[in-house]
Structure formats: structure tokens, C-alpha cells
Amino acid sequence: MMGARPEEGFSLIETLVALAIIASMTALLFDAISLNARMTERVARKREAILLARSLLAQASIPDGQGAMAEKGQWRTLYWRLSHRTIDGGARDAGVPLEEVRVEVFDGLSRRRLTHVQTLRLGR
């Protein structure tokens, strides 16, 4: 009788284990890609909010009443709010009143604050 031939190839169990490992790694990869896409979107929204806030602050900081603008508004899906507060004392030497100007930008969907910027300007 001839000797039994050794088995060639992979068994069903080995194949299933390999497929399970590949499926797990693929799921982890898709999760990482999804997280990256969400973070990229969040960074883009934050950057857009910062640019809007800086633009509004520059416009609101123009002296002599030329920078008069609405106290709140909307641009695309971002909402913004402008506030003024008089600083008591002003410039010490000249007695010039100072005013704090603050711009806050909110996400239109979640209503959470994305950024805020503030500066001082001469009072009106």
C-alpha cells in the first residue's frame, strides 16, 4: 500500500480565520477614514468661522461711525453675534473712552460656538 498523500492547501478553519482577520482590519480602516473625514470637516468649519469673525471684527472696528453694522446675522450656515461694551476709564492720558468689540460665531446646525474674537477701539 502506498503511503497516504499529505494534505495540500488550507483547511476551511484556516480560511475562515484569515477572512475574519481581513474583515476586522477593513472595519478598522473604514473607521479611521470616517473619523478623518469628520475631523477634516470640523477643521474646515472652524477655519470658515474664524475668517468670518475676523472680517466682521475688522468691519466693526472702523472708527467714526463708518463701521456701524447689525448686532447679529447669518452667513451661509454660520450665525454671528456682535457685542459692544464700554470700558470705564478709557485711555488714561487723554481721557478717550474705549469700547470692547466682540464677535462670536455659532454653527447653524448644532448652535454651538465655533469661535470668538475681540478687540478694543476708540469709543464713539
Secondary structure, 3 states (H helix, E strand, C coil): CCCCCCCCCCCHHHHHHHHHHHHHHHHHHHHHHHHHHHHHHHHHHHHHHHHHHHHHHHHHCCCCCCCCCCCEEEECCEEEEEEEEEEEEEECCCCEEEEEEEEEEEECCCCCEEEEEEEEEECC
